[in-house]
Amino acid sequence: MQVKRGIAVSPGVVTGEVVVLGTEEFRIPQRFVSIDAVETELGRFRSTLDTVWEEIKENERLAREQLGDQFGAIFGAHLQMARDPKLIAEIEGLISEKSLSPEYASSRVLRRFARDLQNLGNQYHAERAVDIFDLEKRILRHLLGERREELLHLRAPVIVLAHNLTPSETANLDREFVMGFATEVGGHTSHTAILAGALEIPAVVGLGHFLSDVSGGEMVIIDGNHGEVILEPDDETLAKYRDLEIRVHSVTERLASLKTLPAETIDGESITLLGNIEFPEEAEVCRERGSKGIGLYRTEFLYLERNQIPSEEDHYEAYRKVIAAAPDHPVTIRTLDVGADKVPETIGELAPDVVNPQLGLRSIRLSLHNIPLFKTQLRAILRAAVDGDVRVMFPLVSNLMELRQARMILGDVMDDLEEQQVPFRRDVQVGIMVEVPAAVMLAEEFAREVDFFSIG
């Protein structure tokens, strides 16, 4: 049993078998075989080896013919590794003596070899470890055949382990089968961490190097409350955490039963509860918890998760998804709000002359500095507003000139859409974030020109 400690970013406790993303892209369905099936499984493993050898030899031949002998030699080294008597004997020993399935035995032995190479501490041996992971993939692919379960088409619950997950990869995890995940890198404020919490998937990030210590199909515990990942837990630990899982589930069900109760104080004052989201997928979670709309939709993820500036359609589809999850309720969309702490490369290219964006070109100022960028977002908001009660909010407004310029550009966008005969909503409410002392001092003047404030 090993305990790895990282950063807890999404609460909850789960136990289950793992998929190691990046080196394995499918689930090992079983770790053990019955004793009377051992000889059959040994035969299946040896047959798979024959197939893998032939496949590598064909790759070697093609590489020599098309690229030259030096490239064919790469696959020659792979073939030599695949035929290593010590490696084969160790895998067959695990199958015959411990009744491990060929898939699990192969993964376990190959990953230990890879880990040993990585621990030698130089670039050459680290690259050879990659070759071993490649051999592992080949063997598992042929062993599993039609039984192979790709990550996007799982049929049984798993825990995902990865070096890293992008926000889009996290959003696309199948919540029916992905019980939790853990990554080698990441932190509290990463967008992947935020999304994991919103999707209610227990998660731990920032664990450091550990993927070579675990094979697909092994039992793992993720403790998203304390930031721990336990590899191959013993029976006592497993029983303890499974009991904790049951108790946590009971509390969750009890809290879920409260969502239909009115939100009001003891003296009968009604309170409107609105969601605070960053990703479209979070809107549905808010609705399930009884929110009466979205009070703040931060749109920066559209810029932060990609290497190019999002198009009008990218914006539009994201906003439509949020509006659909909050029918008949308000959705307040805040325009781009990035500064020194989270300037993406795509936006950085538009402001190369800024020495200190924390003090200068940020939030509404950045949008006003890049009017085509600003208009793209406003067009999408106005188009999406046809389907719901959408409000627009400008961030970090500090004077009336900034507000008036933003409203003027909003009016220009409306005129453009009207001229192009593109459906849009003209009567959207407009508000500002009150975040700086100047906005507080000018609150009375701002109140005459906006529909609402949001205190930031």
Secondary structure as the mmCIF struct_conf table of DSSP 4:
data_model
#
loop_
_struct_conf.conf_type_id
_struct_conf.id
_struct_conf.beg_label_comp_id
_struct_conf.beg_label_asym_id
_struct_conf.beg_label_seq_id
_struct_conf.end_label_comp_id
_struct_conf.end_label_asym_id
_struct_conf.end_label_seq_id
STRN STRN1 GLN A 2 ARG A 5
STRN STRN2 ILE A 7 SER A 10
STRN STRN3 VAL A 13 VAL A 20
STRN STRN4 LEU A 21 LEU A 21
TURN_TY1_P TURN_TY1_P1 GLY A 22 THR A 23
STRN STRN5 GLU A 24 GLU A 24
STRN STRN6 PHE A 26 PHE A 26
BEND BEND1 ARG A 31 ARG A 31
STRN STRN7 PHE A 32 PHE A 32
HELX_RH_3T_P HELX_RH_3T_P1 ILE A 35 ALA A 37
HELX_RH_AL_P HELX_RH_AL_P1 VAL A 38 LEU A 67
HELX_RH_AL_P HELX_RH_AL_P2 ASP A 69 ALA A 82
TURN_TY1_P TURN_TY1_P2 ARG A 83 ARG A 83
HELX_RH_AL_P HELX_RH_AL_P3 PRO A 85 LYS A 98
STRN STRN8 LEU A 100 LEU A 100
HELX_RH_AL_P HELX_RH_AL_P4 PRO A 102 GLN A 118
TURN_TY1_P TURN_TY1_P3 ASN A 119 LEU A 120
BEND BEND2 ASN A 122 ASN A 122
HELX_RH_AL_P HELX_RH_AL_P5 GLN A 123 LEU A 144
HELX_RH_3T_P HELX_RH_3T_P2 GLY A 145 ARG A 147
STRN STRN9 GLU A 150 GLU A 150
HELX_RH_3T_P HELX_RH_3T_P3 LEU A 151 HIS A 153
BEND BEND3 ARG A 155 ALA A 156
STRN STRN10 VAL A 158 ALA A 162
BEND BEND4 HIS A 163 HIS A 163
HELX_RH_AL_P HELX_RH_AL_P6 PRO A 167 ALA A 171
TURN_TY1_P TURN_TY1_P4 ASN A 172 ASN A 172
BEND BEND5 LEU A 173 LEU A 173
TURN_TY1_P TURN_TY1_P5 ARG A 175 PHE A 177
STRN STRN11 VAL A 178 THR A 183
BEND BEND6 GLU A 184 VAL A 185
TURN_TY1_P TURN_TY1_P6 HIS A 188 THR A 189
BEND BEND7 SER A 190 SER A 190
HELX_RH_AL_P HELX_RH_AL_P7 HIS A 191 LEU A 199
TURN_TY1_P TURN_TY1_P7 GLU A 200 GLU A 200
STRN STRN12 ALA A 203 VAL A 205
BEND BEND8 HIS A 209 HIS A 209
HELX_RH_3T_P HELX_RH_3T_P4 LEU A 211 ASP A 213
TURN_TY1_P TURN_TY1_P8 GLY A 216 GLY A 217
STRN STRN13 MET A 219 ASP A 223
TURN_TY1_P TURN_TY1_P9 GLY A 224 GLY A 227
STRN STRN14 GLU A 228 LEU A 231
BEND BEND9 GLU A 232 GLU A 232
HELX_RH_AL_P HELX_RH_AL_P8 ASP A 235 ALA A 256
TURN_TY1_P TURN_TY1_P10 SER A 257 THR A 260
BEND BEND10 LEU A 261 LEU A 261
STRN STRN15 GLU A 264 GLU A 264
TURN_TY1_P TURN_TY1_P11 ILE A 266 ASP A 267
STRN STRN16 SER A 270 SER A 270
STRN STRN17 GLY A 275 ILE A 277
BEND BEND11 GLU A 278 PHE A 279
TURN_TY1_P TURN_TY1_P12 PRO A 280 PRO A 280
HELX_RH_AL_P HELX_RH_AL_P9 GLU A 281 GLU A 288
TURN_TY1_P TURN_TY1_P13 ARG A 289 GLY A 290
BEND BEND12 GLY A 293 GLY A 293
STRN STRN18 ILE A 294 ARG A 298
TURN_TY1_P TURN_TY1_P14 GLU A 300 GLU A 300
HELX_RH_AL_P HELX_RH_AL_P10 PHE A 301 LEU A 304
TURN_TY1_P TURN_TY1_P15 GLU A 305 GLU A 305
BEND BEND13 ARG A 306 GLN A 308
HELX_LH_PP_P HELX_LH_PP_P1 ILE A 309 SER A 311
HELX_RH_AL_P HELX_RH_AL_P11 GLU A 312 ALA A 325
BEND BEND14 ALA A 326 ALA A 326
TURN_TY1_P TURN_TY1_P16 PRO A 327 ASP A 328
BEND BEND15 HIS A 329 HIS A 329
STRN STRN19 PRO A 330 ARG A 334
HELX_LH_PP_P HELX_LH_PP_P2 THR A 335 THR A 335
TURN_TY1_P TURN_TY1_P17 ALA A 340 ASP A 341
BEND BEND16 LYS A 342 LYS A 342
HELX_RH_AL_P HELX_RH_AL_P12 GLU A 345 GLY A 348
TURN_TY1_P TURN_TY1_P18 GLU A 349 LEU A 350
TURN_TY1_P TURN_TY1_P19 PRO A 352 ASP A 353
BEND BEND17 VAL A 355 VAL A 355
TURN_TY1_P TURN_TY1_P20 PRO A 357 LEU A 359
BEND BEND18 GLY A 360 LEU A 361
TURN_TY1_P TURN_TY1_P21 SER A 363 SER A 363
HELX_RH_AL_P HELX_RH_AL_P13 ILE A 364 HIS A 369
BEND BEND19 ASN A 370 ASN A 370
HELX_RH_AL_P HELX_RH_AL_P14 ILE A 371 ALA A 384
HELX_RH_3T_P HELX_RH_3T_P5 ALA A 385 ASP A 387
BEND BEND20 GLY A 388 GLY A 388
STRN STRN20 ASP A 389 PHE A 394
BEND BEND21 PRO A 395 LEU A 396
BEND BEND22 ASN A 399 ASN A 399
HELX_RH_AL_P HELX_RH_AL_P15 LEU A 400 GLU A 419
TURN_TY1_P TURN_TY1_P22 GLN A 420 GLN A 421
BEND BEND23 ARG A 426 ARG A 426
STRN STRN21 GLN A 429 VAL A 434
BEND BEND24 VAL A 436 VAL A 436
HELX_RH_AL_P HELX_RH_AL_P16 PRO A 437 MET A 441
TURN_TY1_P TURN_TY1_P23 LEU A 442 LEU A 442
HELX_RH_AL_P HELX_RH_AL_P17 ALA A 443 ALA A 447
TURN_TY1_P TURN_TY1_P24 ARG A 448 GLU A 449
BEND BEND25 ASP A 451 ASP A 451
STRN STRN22 PHE A 452 ILE A 455
#
